[in-house]
Amino acid sequence: MKLVVATKNQGKLREFSEILSKYGYEIISADDAGFHDDVEETGETFEENAIIKAETIYNALKMPTVADDSGLMVDYLNGEPGVYSARYAGDNTTPMQGIEKLLKNLDGVPYEGRSAHFV
């Protein structure tokens, strides 16, 4: 059975395939299934964004679809960038620009106060 994974991240596709192929699933990307649009992640939580992606792609393709959402949560910044991790520095910016903004926002914070976790 084909299962669409709502990601453009080749690493995530590989991970989903490694986990689910032993159960008989053929993992394909949304692109490979014919869905080429970007899905606007308007949720306020990782779970909401994953549901938005999965439902949007399922409704377009009528194929079983799974999705996830992830991001970095910095304790000193009250969980920022969180669900905005990919676009923390704004739309059409590079990952390095997001890192630079994050480091700027942590300027002056001692190393011990820079705890974070990835969700």
C-alpha positions, 0 to 999 in steps of 0.5 A: 500500500502506498503511503504519502508522507507530507514532507520535502525533507529527504531525511524524514522520507528515509526515516518514515520508509525505514520504520514503515516499509517492514509493515508493507507500506511503500513510502512516497513523497507528496511530490512523487504522488503529484502534489507540488503545492506548499501547504501553509502551516497556520497552526499554533502547535506542531500537532495542528500543523501536522494535521493541516498538512496531512488533511490538505494533501489527503484531500487533494490526492485521496491517498493515505497521508501522514505528516509531522511537524517539528521545531526548536524550542529555546527555553530563554525565548519562551519556546521560540522559534517553535512552530515558526522554526523554518520561517523564524527569520521571515519568508524566503530566508535561508536556514542560516538567517534563522540561526543568525536571528536566533543567536542575535536574540540570545546575545548576552545570555550566558551559555548556561541559560541557552537550554533548548529542545527539539520537538 
